Amino acid sequence: MRYLAIILAACSLSMISCNNGTETKKEETTTTAPEPKKAPESKLGEAGTGKLMSVVNDYYALKDALVATNAAKADEAAGKLNTSVDTMIAFVKNDSNSKALQPYLDTMLHGAKDIRGIMDETCEKKRVYFEKVSDAMFAVLKEANLKNAGVYRQYCPMAFNEKGAFWLSNESEIKNPYYGKKMLECGEVTDSLK
């Protein structure tokens, strides 16, 4: 009888320790949720950053149209960029903290108008103005101290007869707007505003 009681006690302890091990494993395998993505921010405040992100998104649409060598979409995107830059210029005029953006925004505005004004199905001439828009866009973002926007500055050393040219992207993968499908992956990431 004692022998039977000892065996039952041993089995009970064994079952209890097995259950404790299972519970411990459950605790060990739980994972924490990833941190939520932070919203873009800049020294322009919430309203100004929102307007700036509209400009950035319209810029990306123009870049994507040039990657696809689609002149009609480039013209449409340049028109939208023109509108969002106009809105940004109006904001800058009323905000003393962002006056330094004005000359870069003016360059972008004129570049977007020039891109729209050129009849060029190959997009070669449009790309010349796009380079100026890209350089001004990066200057605006740096001056505004944009953060959490996932902006990558990329460079193609072969653009414009090996003079080289920069552009901005929302992904690190290279999709070259200066050559399109001819040399889609020519380039490298040189900077980022994460």
N, C-alpha and C positions, 0 to 999 in steps of 0.2 A: 504494500500500500504506500509506504514511504517512497519507494522507488517510483511508483506511478505519479505521486505528487511532485516529485523532483522533475520528472520528465515533462509534466504539464506546465510547471513553472518555467522551465527552460524554453519550452515552445512559446509560451506567452511573452517572455522577454525577447525572444527572437523576432516575434511578429511586431512588437512595439518598436524595436530598434529598426526593423525594415521600414515601417511606416514613417519614422522620423527621418530616415535617409531619403525617402521619396519626397517628403515635404521640403527638405533641404535642397534637393535637386531642382524642385520647382522654383524655389527662390533664386537659385543660381542662374536658371535659364531665362528669367524674365529680363527684358531689355527696356531701356528707357527710350522714350520717343525722341526723335531727333529734334534739335533746337529749331524753332520756326525761323523761316527766312526773314531777315530784317528788311524793313522797307528802305528804299533809297532815301538818303538825306543829304543835305548840303547846307552851306552857310546862307542860303536864300530863304530858309524857313520852309514850312510845309507847302504853302501855296506856290512859292517860287520853284521848289523842287518838283512839284507836280507839273508845272508848265515846262520846266527843263526836261523832264522825262518824256513829255509829248514831243519835244524837239528831237530827243534821242531816238524815239521810236520811229518818227518820220524819216530821220536820217537812215536808220536801218532799212526801211522800205526802199529808199533810193539805192542804197548799197546793194540790196538783194536784186533789184531790177537790173543794175549794171552787171552783177555776177551772171545773171541770166541773159545778158545782152538783149534786153527787151526795151527798145526806145520808147514805146508807148507807155509802158509802166514806169519807166524812168521819168518821163514828163509828168505823169500823174503824181508820182511820189515827190517830185521836185515842187509841184504846186502845193501839196500838203505841207511840205517842209517850209515853204515860203510863208504859209499861213501861220504855222506854229511859231516860226521865228518872229513874225510880226507881233504875235501875242506876247512873246517873251520880251521883245524890245519895249512894248508898252509897259510891261511890268518893271523892267530895268529903269525906265525913265522916272518911275514913281518910287523907286527904292534906292536910297542913297548908298546902301551897302553893296550894291551890285553894278555901279556905274562902270567899273573896269571891264565889264562884259561887252559893252556897247560896240567897240570897234570890231570884235570878233563876230558878233551877231550881224553887223552890217556886211561883213565879208560873206557870211553864210547866206544872207538875204540876196545879195547880188549874184552869188554863185548859183543859187537855186533858180533865180530868174534867167540866168544865162543858159543853164542846162535845159530849161523849158523852151527857150527861144531858138535853140539850134535844131535844124532839121538834119538829123544824123541817124540813120537806121543802124549803123554799125556801132554806135555809141562811143566811137573813138574821141570825138571832139567833146562830148559830154563828160568823159572821164578826165579831161584836162581841168575842167571846172570843178569836178568832184574832188580832185586832190586839194584844191584851195578850201573847199567846204570842209573836208576832213581835217585839215590842219587847224582851221578856225574852230571846229567842233571840239577837238581835243583841248584847245586853249580855253574854251568856255568851261569845259568840265573841270579842268585843273583849277581855274580861277574860282569856280563855284565850290570847289572842294567836295565834289560829288563822291559819296561812299555808298556801299551796299547795292550797287547797280550792275555789277558783273560786266564791266566794259573792258574789252581787250583792244589794245592798240597793236596793229599788225603792220608789217612792212614787206614790200616786194622790192628787192634790189634791182630787178630787171625792168621795171616800169619806166616808160618814157626814155627808151634807148639807154637803159642802164643808169639813169639818173636816180631812180628809186622813188618810191612814194609810199605814204602811210594811209591807213584807213582804220576805222573802228568797227568792232563786231561785238555781239552779245554772246559769243561762244569762242572758245579757244581754237576750234577747228578752222583751218585756213580755207577760205572761199574767196579767191582773188577777184575784186571788182574791176581791176585794170586789164585783165586778160580774159575773164570769163572762162568759158569752157576750154579755150586754147591752153591755158596753164592754170587751171582752177586751184591747185594746191601749192602754187609758188608763193612762198612767203614765210614769215615767222612772227610769233608774238614777241613784242619788244617791251610792253608795259601793260599794266592793268590797273583799273580803278575798282577794286572789289569792295 
